[in-house]
Amino acid sequence: MASFARLIWRFLRELAGEFIDKGCQKSAAALTYMTLFALVPLMTVTYSMFSVIPAFDGVADQLQDLVFKHFVPESGTEVQNYLSDFSSQARSLTAVGVVMLVVTAYLMLTNIEKTFNTIWGVKHSRKGLFSFLLYWAVLSIGPLLLGAGLIMSTYLLSLTLFVDSLQELGVATAFFRLLPVAMAAGAFTLLFAAVPNCRVPFKHAFFGGVVTAVLFELMKMVFGYFVANSSIQLIYGAFAVVPLFLLWVNLSWMIILLGAVFVRTIAEGLYSLRLERLSDISALLRCMAVFAEHSRSGDQVSDEHCLQAGVGLAQWQSLRAQLVNERWIAVTDAGDYVLSKDLSAISLWDALALVKTPLEHVGRLSKAEPCEPWEEHFDKLRQGIDQSMRRSLEVNLRQLFRAPTDI
């Protein structure tokens, strides 16, 4: 139990460190600013998506009421009225105005992708048609899924009017309590799985989506308690809705970015959190051993494979950038990796030079017992280097300080 508690504490500490190192607080502030401009365009696009499907007629208004009821504290009622008026006016814009709204929504999602790519350690964002199609899919599928959930809840509500046993069993009550959390979990899962420009395992995205949704619900409760027991409304009056809404949006983005960091950290928590940090040369050789094994079978290597070898997340990201830059490995279209240089053309000296490990440190790189044949071989080479260095340095200080002409 004690070891498990230490493991959890180490994971939480690493999670907090990643959140700070990735600048998530500043990113949340920037996304809050963007949200103020993109919220009305996003609502307009949502209305447009529902108007295309006759079966979803009127669902947009119900969905908006549901979102503001369950995902925004009670202080957001006035904001909902303002946004509804703005989006209604936006729907009567000309073609140029509609294009500007779509561009604003697109820029919002672009900023979200850049932030997520920073968290995942991806340097390049999507470009061109593929980027546009992905964003449009997020804008389209997200509201439709939420609308489908709303229709299901409406059906269950109408069913309880005719089937008393459901009401007695509390099925409807439990469903309506869990529906907002389930909807939020689905939306967050979609964000974590689709937005980063790399492959995110769905199980990690789903787990992170559920955790983020629960944190989101807890934050809403705490925020509601804060608003109810603070004097901000007494001081600002009707204008209090503005700072409260800004604070709520900022906290929401911080929770979402924390969820993204959580998803990214899960992989390291599952595979290498139990282990001590490897030296750079040991981590490099373990990764190259993984590539050698997969190249023999013609398979590609994923991030997960290297993490399973015991290499830390941040360490693998650094090594990956170096290996790609030196063209030892190449990135495939699927986001995986393959060897791009023959292993027979790479010496141990090249490996030491790549990770900038001085030769005199090779003798004390790894204290663990070798567990692979190649590690035993490397251990013998390391001992040979150590013995050779000892023989070379078996010079007493009198000999060292002797004048060169006396030697």
C-alpha positions in Angstrom: 0.0 0.0 0.0 2.8 2.4 0.9 4.6 1.7 -2.5 1.3 2.3 -4.3 0.8 5.6 -2.5 4.3 6.7 -3.4 3.6 5.8 -7.0 0.4 7.9 -7.0 2.2 10.8 -5.4 5.0 10.6 -7.9 2.5 10.5 -10.8 0.6 13.6 -9.4 3.9 15.4 -8.9 4.9 14.7 -12.4 1.5 15.7 -13.7 1.7 19.0 -11.9 5.2 19.6 -13.2 4.2 18.9 -16.8 1.2 21.3 -16.4 3.5 24.1 -15.3 6.4 23.3 -17.7 4.0 23.3 -20.7 2.7 26.8 -19.7 -0.9 25.6 -19.4 -1.9 28.6 -17.3 -0.8 31.1 -20.0 -2.4 28.9 -22.7 -5.7 28.8 -20.7 -5.7 32.6 -20.5 -5.0 32.9 -24.3 -7.8 30.4 -25.1 -10.2 32.3 -22.8 -9.5 35.4 -24.9 -10.1 33.5 -28.1 -13.3 32.0 -26.6 -14.9 35.4 -26.2 -14.6 35.9 -30.0 -15.3 32.4 -31.1 -18.2 31.4 -28.8 -20.9 33.1 -31.0 -19.5 31.7 -34.3 -19.4 28.2 -32.7 -23.0 28.5 -31.6 -24.0 29.7 -35.0 -22.3 26.7 -36.7 -24.1 24.4 -34.2 -27.5 25.9 -35.1 -26.6 25.5 -38.8 -25.7 21.8 -38.3 -29.0 21.1 -36.6 -31.0 22.9 -39.2 -29.7 20.6 -41.9 -31.3 17.6 -40.3 -35.1 17.8 -40.0 -35.2 15.3 -37.1 -33.1 17.7 -35.0 -35.5 20.6 -35.5 -35.6 22.6 -32.3 -32.9 20.5 -30.6 -30.4 23.4 -30.8 -32.4 25.5 -28.4 -32.9 22.6 -26.1 -29.2 21.7 -26.3 -28.2 25.3 -25.5 -30.5 25.3 -22.4 -29.0 22.0 -21.3 -25.4 23.2 -21.7 -26.0 26.4 -19.7 -28.0 24.5 -17.1 -25.5 21.7 -16.4 -22.1 23.1 -17.6 -22.3 26.7 -16.6 -23.1 28.0 -13.1 -26.4 29.8 -12.4 -24.7 33.1 -13.0 -24.5 32.3 -16.7 -28.2 32.8 -17.4 -27.7 36.4 -18.5 -24.8 35.4 -20.6 -27.0 32.8 -22.3 -29.5 35.4 -23.2 -26.9 37.7 -24.7 -25.2 34.9 -26.7 -28.6 33.7 -28.0 -29.4 37.2 -29.2 -25.9 37.5 -30.8 -26.2 34.1 -32.5 -29.7 34.9 -33.8 -28.4 38.0 -35.4 -25.4 36.1 -36.8 -27.7 33.7 -38.6 -29.0 36.6 -40.7 -25.6 37.7 -41.8 -24.5 38.0 -45.4 -22.2 35.5 -47.1 -19.1 37.5 -46.2 -20.2 37.7 -42.5 -20.8 33.9 -42.5 -17.3 33.3 -43.9 -15.8 35.5 -41.2 -17.7 33.6 -38.5 -16.4 30.3 -39.9 -12.9 31.7 -40.0 -13.1 32.7 -36.4 -14.3 29.3 -35.3 -11.5 27.8 -37.4 -8.9 30.0 -35.7 -10.2 28.9 -32.3 -9.7 25.2 -33.1 -6.3 26.0 -34.6 -5.2 27.6 -31.3 -6.6 24.5 -29.4 -4.6 22.2 -31.7 -1.4 24.3 -31.2 -1.8 24.1 -27.4 -2.5 20.4 -27.5 0.5 19.8 -29.8 2.7 21.6 -27.3 1.5 19.3 -24.5 2.1 16.2 -26.7 5.5 17.5 -27.8 4.5 17.7 -31.4 6.2 20.5 -33.3 4.1 20.6 -36.5 0.4 21.3 -36.8 -1.9 20.0 -39.5 -2.0 21.9 -42.7 -4.3 22.3 -45.7 -7.4 20.3 -46.5 -6.9 17.6 -43.9 -6.8 20.3 -41.1 -10.0 21.9 -42.4 -11.8 18.6 -42.6 -10.8 17.5 -39.1 -12.0 20.8 -37.6 -15.2 20.6 -39.5 -15.7 17.1 -38.3 -15.2 18.2 -34.7 -17.7 21.1 -35.2 -20.2 18.8 -36.9 -20.0 15.5 -34.9 -19.7 17.1 -31.5 -23.1 19.0 -31.6 -24.8 16.0 -33.3 -23.6 13.6 -30.6 -24.8 16.0 -27.9 -28.1 16.4 -29.8 -28.5 12.6 -30.0 -27.9 12.4 -26.2 -30.6 15.1 -25.7 -33.1 13.2 -27.8 -32.4 10.0 -25.8 -33.0 11.9 -22.6 -36.2 13.4 -23.9 -37.4 9.9 -25.0 -36.6 8.5 -21.5 -38.5 11.4 -19.9 -41.6 10.7 -22.0 -41.3 7.0 -21.2 -41.4 7.7 -17.5 -44.8 9.3 -18.0 -46.2 5.9 -19.1 -44.0 3.4 -17.2 -44.2 4.1 -13.4 -41.7 1.4 -12.6 -38.9 3.4 -14.1 -39.7 6.3 -11.9 -40.0 4.1 -8.8 -36.6 2.5 -9.5 -35.0 5.9 -9.9 -33.7 5.1 -13.4 -34.7 8.5 -14.9 -33.2 10.4 -11.9 -29.9 8.5 -12.2 -29.9 9.0 -16.0 -30.4 12.7 -15.8 -27.7 13.1 -13.2 -25.2 11.1 -15.2 -26.1 12.5 -18.7 -24.2 15.8 -18.3 -21.1 14.0 -17.1 -21.4 11.4 -19.9 -21.8 14.2 -22.5 -18.8 16.1 -21.2 -16.7 12.9 -21.1 -17.7 12.2 -24.7 -16.7 15.8 -25.8 -13.4 15.7 -24.0 -12.6 12.2 -25.4 -13.2 13.6 -28.9 -10.9 16.5 -28.2 -8.1 14.4 -26.7 -8.3 11.7 -29.4 -8.7 13.9 -32.5 -7.1 17.3 -32.0 -3.4 16.5 -31.3 -1.4 16.0 -34.5 -0.3 12.5 -33.3 -1.8 9.2 -32.6 -3.5 9.1 -29.2 -4.7 5.7 -27.9 -8.4 5.8 -27.6 -8.3 4.1 -24.2 -6.1 6.9 -22.9 -8.3 9.6 -24.4 -11.4 8.0 -23.0 -10.0 7.6 -19.5 -8.8 11.2 -19.6 -12.2 12.3 -20.8 -13.9 10.7 -17.9 -11.5 12.1 -15.4 -11.8 15.6 -16.9 -15.6 15.4 -16.9 -15.6 14.5 -13.2 -13.1 17.3 -12.4 -15.3 19.6 -14.5 -18.4 18.7 -12.4 -16.5 19.2 -9.2 -15.3 22.6 -10.3 -18.8 23.6 -11.2 -20.0 22.8 -7.7 -17.1 24.7 -6.1 -17.6 27.6 -8.4 -21.3 27.7 -7.6 -20.6 27.7 -3.9 -18.0 30.5 -4.4 -20.5 32.7 -6.3 -23.3 32.1 -3.8 -21.1 33.0 -0.8 -19.1 35.8 -2.2 -19.8 39.5 -2.3 -18.9 40.0 -5.9 -22.5 40.4 -7.0 -23.1 42.9 -4.2 -20.1 45.0 -5.4 -20.5 44.8 -9.2 -24.3 44.4 -9.4 -25.6 43.3 -12.8 -22.1 43.7 -14.2 -20.9 40.9 -12.1 -21.8 38.4 -14.8 -18.9 39.5 -16.9 -16.0 38.8 -14.6 -17.7 35.7 -13.3 -18.2 34.3 -16.8 -14.5 35.1 -17.7 -13.3 33.4 -14.6 -15.5 30.4 -15.4 -14.2 30.1 -18.9 -10.6 30.4 -17.7 -11.1 27.7 -15.1 -12.8 25.5 -17.7 -9.8 25.7 -20.0 -7.4 25.0 -17.1 -9.4 21.8 -16.4 -9.4 20.8 -20.1 -5.6 21.4 -20.4 -5.0 19.5 -17.2 -7.0 16.6 -18.7 -4.8 16.8 -21.8 -1.7 16.7 -19.7 -3.2 13.8 -17.8 -3.8 11.8 -21.0 -0.3 12.5 -22.2 1.2 11.4 -18.8 -0.8 8.2 -18.6 1.5 6.4 -21.0 4.5 7.1 -18.8 2.5 6.3 -15.7 1.7 2.9 -17.1 5.1 1.9 -18.4 8.0 3.7 -16.8 6.8 5.6 -13.7 7.8 2.6 -11.6 11.4 2.8 -12.8 14.2 5.2 -12.1 15.3 7.5 -14.9 17.7 5.8 -17.3 20.9 7.4 -18.4 20.7 8.9 -21.9 22.9 6.3 -23.5 21.0 3.4 -21.8 17.7 5.0 -23.0 19.0 5.4 -26.5 20.3 1.8 -26.7 17.0 0.4 -25.4 15.1 2.4 -28.1 17.4 1.3 -30.8 17.0 -2.3 -29.6 13.2 -1.9 -30.0 13.8 -0.6 -33.6 16.1 -3.5 -34.4 13.6 -6.1 -33.2 10.7 -4.5 -35.1 12.8 -4.0 -38.3 13.4 -7.7 -38.5 9.7 -8.4 -38.7 9.0 -5.4 -40.9 6.8 -3.7 -38.2 6.6 0.0 -37.3 7.6 1.3 -33.9 5.1 3.5 -31.9 5.8 5.8 -28.9 4.2 3.2 -26.7 6.8 0.6 -27.7 9.6 2.8 -26.5 7.8 3.7 -23.3 7.3 0.0 -22.6 11.0 -0.4 -22.8 11.3 1.7 -19.7 12.2 5.0 -21.3 10.6 8.1 -19.7 8.2 10.2 -21.7 10.3 13.4 -21.7 13.4 11.4 -22.4 11.9 9.6 -25.3 10.6 12.9 -26.8 14.1 14.4 -26.6 15.7 11.2 -28.1 13.0 11.0 -30.8 13.8 14.5 -32.0 17.5 13.8 -32.1 17.0 10.5 -34.0 14.7 12.1 -36.6 17.1 15.0 -37.0 20.1 12.7 -37.5 18.0 10.5 -39.9 18.4 7.4 -37.8 14.7 6.9 -37.9 11.8 8.3 -40.0 8.2 9.2 -39.2 5.6 7.3 -41.2 2.3 8.7 -42.4 0.5 6.8 -39.5 2.6 8.7 -37.0 4.8 5.7 -36.1 8.6 5.3 -36.8 10.9 3.1 -38.8 14.6 2.7 -39.1 16.0 4.9 -41.9 19.7 4.0 -41.3 21.4 0.6 -41.3 22.3 -0.4 -37.8 25.7 -1.7 -39.1 26.5 1.9 -40.0 26.0 3.1 -36.5 28.7 2.5 -33.9 28.6 2.8 -30.2 30.8 5.9 -30.6 28.1 7.4 -32.7 25.6 6.6 -30.0 27.7 8.3 -27.3 28.2 11.3 -29.6 24.5 11.6 -30.2 23.6 11.9 -26.6 26.8 13.8 -25.8 28.0 11.3 -23.1 31.7 11.7 -22.3 33.7 8.5 -22.6 34.9 8.7 -19.0 31.2 8.3 -17.9 30.6 5.1 -19.7 32.0 3.0 -16.9 29.2 4.0 -14.5 26.2 4.5 -16.6 24.0 1.6 -15.4 23.8 0.0 -11.9 21.0 -2.4 -12.8 21.6 -6.0 -13.6 21.5 -6.7 -17.4 18.3 -8.3 -18.5 19.0 -8.7 -22.3 21.8 -10.4 -24.1 22.8 -7.1 -25.8 23.0 -5.4 -22.4 25.3 -8.1 -21.1 27.5 -7.5 -24.2 27.4 -3.8 -23.6 28.3 -4.3 -19.9 31.4 -6.2 -20.9 32.4 -3.5 -23.3 31.8 -0.9 -20.6 34.0 -2.8 -18.1 36.7 -3.1 -20.7 36.6 0.7 -21.2 36.8 1.2 -17.5 39.8 -1.1 -17.1 41.6 0.5 -20.0 41.0 4.0 -18.5 42.3 2.8 -15.2 45.6 1.5 -16.8 46.0 4.7 -18.7 45.5 6.8 -15.5 47.8 4.7 -13.2 50.3 7.6 -13.1 51.4 8.9 -9.8 51.4 12.6 -9.1 55.2 12.8 -9.1 55.2 11.5 -12.7 52.3 13.8 -13.5 54.1 17.0 -12.3 57.5 16.0 -13.7 58.7 18.3 -16.4 58.0 17.1 -20.0 61.8 16.9 -20.7 62.3 14.5 -17.8 59.7 12.0 -19.1 
